């Protein structure tokens, strides 16, 4: 008989608040993008970007700029790494875990643009596929307000 996989950890409110402060306030570029975390779980993170005039890449179609998609997915890959690292070290206090993200950085990023980014808002999702001692691999999605997949990406991040 196989043993079921362990139940993912639940983050403490202090850890969630601290991670949101880092992601939404201290990383100022995320403010420019309008990235707002909607769910923060050890196994998957989600966020939202509301469409604004400043994000338009093609004025005739009111289509979001590809750079916003790329930057948003890159940020989400990093956030997924933060959540996975936080879950790996649940024996530490929330404050100790929040200090583990100092060396986090993007090594490689690939984005596939599948459909035009047109809509009132967009949902971004990310998950860590593998968390090693030095490098993490992630998978990200950029969805329209109707739930259709508009872009997807994969990234590698230095985590130590």
C-alpha positions, 0 to 999 in steps of 0.5 A: 500500500502506498502512503499518501503524499504529505499534506502541504503546510499552511502558512501563518498569517504573519508569514503571508503578511510579510510575503505580501509586503515584500512582493507588493510593496518592497518590490516597487516594479510589482506596484508598477505592474499592479500585481496583487497576490490573491492566493498564497499556498505552498504548492501554488501562488496566484495573483491578479493584474487589472488592465490599465491604460499604462499597460497597453502594448497595442493601442488599436486593440487595447492589448496588454504589452508582452513585457507586462506578461513576461515581467508578471510571470517572472515575478510569479515564478519568484513568488512561487519559489518564496512560498516553496522555500517558506514551506520547506523551513516551517520549523523556523519562525515566519521572520526567519523564513522571510529573510531567506529570500535575499539571494533569490534571482532569475537565471532563465526565463521562457515565455510562450505567447499563445493568445492576445492579452485582451481583457479587464483583468488577468490572473497569474499562477505559478508553481515550483516543479523542483526546489533544489538546494541552489536552483528552483524550476517553475511553471507559470500561467497568464490567464484572461478574465474568462479563464483562457490561457493567454501565455505560459512560461517556465523559469529557473531561479537561484535560491541560495 
